């Protein structure tokens, strides 16, 4: 590597945005301790861009272990180790980083458009275990007038953790309960794991055994491992027949209107196998009654700690491809979560091809953006993990995963009100906006803190909903142009200073986000590259006082209730009055703001938000163009709609700033 080369991409990996100086191992792994030295996480995204003396892109399509050493062993050497011969290597020869990503996505597939509600706020916890707890969460959102679109059901909703079951004691008459929740504007998002409990009389297990749908051991018997329900079998998702069977198991949920799901533990995670548990048991038996243990205690502890997700276990079972070839799982390990999500997506599309679905997956592989979204897995309530959030967000967008995000507030550990507030501010400008926390930790719902903190959290969520028309329009444009929805500054501005600003990013093409991510800070340094910027230190939708800044470096004050936002010169953002949930009522008023020194344009896009009709032209657009003259602004608004899907907007209110910071207000009525 040249000393000035920057290495970007690699998706779900720890470290800085520029990947130099670290080793990355692609072998999908269930490891909740995301400490800086970790080499592997849940997903496998071996696409990278070298930006420097010779700019190019590189993608290695290989389903087993890959190792990227980017200046770790030797500071100026990039070394990639492929642990087999059956791989495809793609080189993208282009000096433009954004063009490289476009060509990469032409190869691997277009990210699919989420339902509109997916851009709303989503509340999750391990666990809301019964009907009463879920209703209580729903009641609090609505009575406090805090917007929310989704409530998640973690593993405790199941009967003894058996997938595709519901515990009737915890959720009596689950179909009616689900319909009642959905009538109030919430989507229910149940978790689905791949591990199938071994139990006679359990229909999923019985069908899988009868038809040979599970992975096999070396003797051809169903491979036995253990996860949440105890001893389990793993479906062989490498085979399309198994995927078709699995996808159809979602029918009961689909029939009551649930089209949102959460695939977890699909690396696949392994707690132990009978053999590994026996090894630990034998060590304990050998030392039974002996209280004078030294290295023996260490050996037993070490064996217990390495029992989960052990590489030897992954080498101990087999899958079958479409041609009937028996393949060691280790050789296709990184495709397990990919194929589980693929089977789920195909099933949901077959069950209702005219309605969009929502599918989050923990494990992932390149190309999965065609049919599922991902979140960033288990994290902790650490300020450092906020930095992981915005760096990984940018890297995953480069790899095609435009819709993604972390567990906001942190999954593990206890979060302070300040950390949740700052993280919720960052999350308000992340595609997936989900607060999630683990059993035994401090609750993080936006009403559990002191009055001041709760008010701030409510206004942050309302601000997110005000940006809904901007986010949805820009995301749709990103999928059409094969251009990341979230971009690093260095992918828009080519200066070294912009490339070094890893803690700022573009949210769509008009808005730059600069979150505060350190404790007790009431501001931060921000780099404003090349053009003028309109600063909005945002605290709530109704307060839109903005200031013009020239390019340069500034310390920007930001109290605990404020997040620094910057609108790029000659760009526009579009806002609306916040709703309690997406689809609560038709949007009739839009608010357009921006800094116009010459000419700017924005295309507002809208559809019904739920169906696949947009693929057949069932949408409308409003093309807005603003030109500056010597004394005023010329505004041109063009409606592009059809009788099948007419425009619902009645009024557009403009708040436009000139280069001096003077605000001009205008209004356009739509006939």
JOKA-V412373 format. One record per residue. PHI is phi in radians with two decimals (NA if undefined). Layout:
phi
PHI
PHI
This chain:
phi
NA
-1.20
-1.07
-1.74
-1.16
-1.93
-2.00
-2.05
1.80
1.14
0.97
-1.47
-2.38
-1.46
1.88
-1.36
-1.15
-1.35
-1.42
-1.14
1.63
-2.53
-1.82
-2.16
-2.03
-1.69
-2.68
-0.89
-2.42
-1.54
-2.32
-1.36
-1.59
-1.51
-1.54
-0.99
-1.39
-1.14
-1.71
-2.35
-2.24
-1.38
-1.97
-2.23
-2.38
-1.42
-2.12
-2.48
-2.18
-1.65
-2.02
2.98
-1.01
-2.20
-1.60
-2.82
-1.99
-2.56
-2.35
-1.94
-1.62
-2.72
-1.56
-1.93
-1.14
-2.24
-2.24
-1.88
-1.79
-1.93
1.32
-1.56
-1.30
-2.26
-1.02
-2.00
-2.04
-1.81
-2.21
-2.02
-1.90
-1.87
-1.56
-2.94
-1.78
-1.58
-2.44
-1.97
-1.98
-2.00
-2.00
-1.88
-1.59
-2.80
-1.39
-1.74
-1.09
-1.19
-1.20
-1.07
-1.11
-1.03
-1.16
-1.07
-1.33
-1.11
-1.34
-1.74
2.12
-1.38
-1.05
-1.58
-1.34
-1.24
-1.05
-1.07
-1.09
-1.14
-1.57
-1.52
-1.40
-2.27
-1.95
-2.52
-2.81
-1.67
-2.71
-1.76
-1.47
-2.64
-1.00
-1.10
-1.18
-1.16
-1.08
-1.13
-1.09
-1.06
-1.04
-1.14
-1.07
-1.29
-1.25
-1.56
1.00
-1.76
-1.06
-2.84
-2.05
-2.64
-2.20
-1.68
-1.97
-1.44
-1.00
-1.30
-1.30
-1.42
-1.47
0.94
1.08
-1.58
-1.11
1.15
-2.19
-2.26
-1.29
-1.22
-1.29
-1.43
-2.28
-1.10
0.90
-0.98
-1.00
-1.21
-1.01
-1.09
-1.12
-1.12
-1.12
-1.20
-1.09
-1.55
1.61
-1.81
-1.68
-1.65
-2.17
-1.33
-1.46
-2.34
-1.80
-1.39
-1.20
-1.80
-1.03
-1.41
-2.78
-1.12
1.59
-1.54
-1.05
-1.14
-1.14
-1.06
-1.14
-1.12
-1.16
-1.02
-1.74
1.22
-1.53
-1.75
-1.06
-1.99
-1.57
-1.14
-1.67
1.46
-1.60
-1.01
-1.28
-1.85
-2.45
-2.53
-2.38
-0.98
-1.42
1.73
-1.12
-2.47
-1.95
-1.87
-1.08
-1.59
-1.24
-1.16
-1.74
-1.14
-1.10
-1.19
-1.09
-1.10
-1.06
-1.09
-1.07
-1.30
-1.19
-1.42
-1.04
-1.08
-1.13
-1.05
-1.14
-1.75
1.73
-1.52
-2.17
-2.24
-2.50
-2.43
-1.50
-2.13
1.03
-1.84
-1.24
-1.57
-1.31
-2.25
-1.38
-2.95
-2.08
-0.94
-1.17
-1.21
-1.18
-1.14
-1.06
-1.14
-1.07
-1.13
-1.10
-1.17
-1.14
-1.09
-1.93
-1.05
1.47
-1.63
-1.69
-1.81
-1.79
-2.06
-1.12
-1.09
-1.16
-1.10
-1.08
-1.12
-1.11
-1.11
-1.12
-1.15
-1.22
-1.69
-1.27
-1.38
0.92
-1.39
-1.02
-1.09
-1.16
-1.17
-1.46
-1.78
-2.34
-2.33
-2.22
-2.22
-1.47
-1.11
-1.57
1.54
-1.29
-1.50
-2.21
-1.12
-0.97
-1.00
-1.38
-2.31
-0.93
-1.25
-1.71
-1.14
-1.14
-0.97
-1.31
-1.10
-1.11
-1.10
-1.10
-1.09
-1.09
-1.11
-1.12
-1.15
-1.18
-1.20
-1.20
-2.72
-1.19
-1.66
-2.21
-1.15
-2.03
-2.19
-2.45
-1.68
-2.28
-1.39
-1.53
-2.78
-2.51
-0.89
1.67
-1.18
-1.07
-1.22
-2.46
-2.64
-1.84
-2.36
-2.03
-1.56
1.42
-1.20
-2.30
-2.19
-1.38
-2.11
-1.03
-1.02
-1.34
-1.15
-1.19
-0.99
-0.95
-1.34
-1.30
-1.14
-1.01
-1.22
-1.18
-1.17
-1.09
-1.06
-1.60
1.79
-1.59
-1.20
-1.73
-2.79
3.00
-1.77
-1.35
-1.23
1.61
1.63
-1.36
-1.68
1.50
-1.95
-1.77
-1.33
-0.99
-1.11
-1.10
-1.09
-1.06
-1.11
-1.25
-1.15
-1.13
-1.11
-1.12
-1.10
-2.15
-2.25
-0.92
-1.50
-2.04
-2.20
-1.55
-2.54
-2.53
-1.67
-0.97
1.51
-1.74
-1.13
-1.12
-2.23
-1.07
-1.36
-2.49
-1.62
-1.81
-1.25
-1.06
-1.08
-1.10
-1.08
-1.11
-1.09
-1.09
-1.06
-1.20
-1.10
-1.13
-1.09
-1.08
-0.99
-1.20
-1.11
-1.47
-0.94
-1.13
-1.18
-1.09
-1.17
-1.14
-1.22
-1.15
-1.06
-1.09
-1.07
-1.19
-1.25
-1.61
0.92
-2.20
-0.91
-1.18
-1.86
-2.16
-1.15
-1.01
-1.22
-1.71
-2.02
-2.13
-1.65
-1.36
-1.06
-1.11
-1.15
-1.20
-1.40
-1.47
-1.37
-1.74
-2.35
-2.73
-1.54
-1.89
1.31
-1.54
-1.81
-2.00
-1.85
-1.90
-2.30
-1.23
-1.51
-2.36
-2.16
-1.21
1.11
-1.51
-2.14
2.69
-2.86
-1.42
-2.33
-1.74
-1.97
-1.42
1.10
-1.93
-1.40
-2.38
-1.78
-1.52
-2.20
-1.46
-1.48
-2.17
-2.73
-1.04
-1.25
-1.76
-2.13
-1.50
-2.23
-2.33
-1.50
-2.16
-1.33
-1.11
2.55
-2.02
-2.44
-1.62
-1.86
-1.17
-2.65
-1.10
-1.00
-1.59
-2.16
-2.24
-1.30
-2.16
-2.41
-1.71
-1.19
-0.94
1.04
-2.29
-2.26
-2.12
-2.18
-2.21
-2.50
-1.13
-1.07
-1.83
-1.38
-2.87
-1.09
1.51
-1.02
-2.76
-1.16
-1.47
-1.99
-2.08
-2.08
-2.12
-1.92
-2.41
3.01
-1.84
-2.05
-1.87
-2.39
-2.67
-2.49
-2.42
-2.59
-1.97
-1.49
-2.07
-2.60
-2.49
-1.29
1.42
-2.30
-1.54
-1.66
-1.10
-1.04
-1.19
-1.87
1.57
-1.52
-2.83
-2.39
-2.27
-2.10
-1.64
-2.00
-2.29
-2.17
-2.11
-1.63
-1.86
-1.16
-2.11
-2.77
-2.13
-1.65
-2.01
-2.15
-2.13
-2.13
-1.70
-2.09
-2.40
-2.36
-1.10
-1.22
-2.47
-1.37
-1.19
-1.79
-1.26
-1.81
-2.43
-2.14
-1.81
-1.89
-2.25
-1.95
-1.89
-1.69
-1.17
-1.52
1.65
-1.29
-1.72
-2.04
-1.94
-2.50
-2.50
-2.17
-1.66
-1.76
-1.31
